[in-house]
Amino acid sequence: MIALTRLNGQKFVLNAELIRTIEESPDTIITLVSGEHLVVLETSKEMIRRVIEYERHLRRLCPPA
């Protein structure tokens, strides 16, 4: 899950695994696998950093095989 902010300042968390695309035009628009669109204050660069951080966190939770 990554923390994000809607344009109105409302904070929410999003399951990063549901993201299909992220684009800036100039607002950052997230398209989910369901086709739903979300507009957020964070830049695409910041979102990518948060998704990578989230994925790294998940890998630390899994014990080595």
C-alpha positions in Angstrom: 0.0 0.0 0.0 1.2 3.5 -0.8 0.0 6.7 0.8 -1.2 9.4 -1.7 -3.1 12.7 -1.7 -6.1 13.7 -3.8 -6.2 17.2 -5.4 -8.5 18.3 -2.5 -5.9 17.4 0.1 -7.6 14.2 1.2 -5.1 11.4 2.1 -5.7 7.8 1.1 -3.8 4.6 0.6 -3.7 2.6 -2.6 -2.7 -1.0 -3.3 0.3 -0.5 -5.6 -0.4 -3.8 -7.3 -3.6 -2.3 -8.8 -1.8 0.4 -10.8 -1.8 -0.1 -14.6 -0.3 3.3 -15.7 0.8 6.6 -14.2 0.9 9.7 -16.4 1.3 13.5 -15.9 -0.6 16.0 -17.9 0.1 18.2 -15.8 -1.8 16.5 -12.9 -0.7 13.0 -12.1 -3.3 10.5 -13.3 -3.3 6.9 -12.1 -5.2 4.3 -14.1 -6.0 1.1 -12.2 -6.4 -2.4 -13.6 -10.1 -1.9 -13.2 -10.0 1.1 -15.6 -10.8 3.6 -12.8 -8.8 6.9 -12.9 -7.4 8.7 -9.8 -5.9 12.2 -9.9 -3.3 12.9 -7.2 -0.9 15.6 -6.1 2.2 13.4 -6.1 4.4 13.4 -9.2 4.9 10.2 -11.2 8.6 10.2 -10.1 7.5 10.3 -6.4 4.9 7.5 -7.0 7.5 5.3 -8.7 9.8 5.8 -5.7 7.0 4.8 -3.3 6.0 1.7 -5.4 9.7 0.6 -5.4 9.9 1.1 -1.6 6.6 -0.9 -1.2 8.0 -3.8 -3.3 11.2 -3.8 -1.3 9.3 -3.9 1.9 7.3 -7.0 0.6 10.5 -8.8 -0.3 11.9 -8.3 3.2 8.7 -9.9 4.7 9.3 -13.1 2.7 11.7 -15.6 4.4 14.5 -16.9 2.1 13.7 -20.3 0.5 
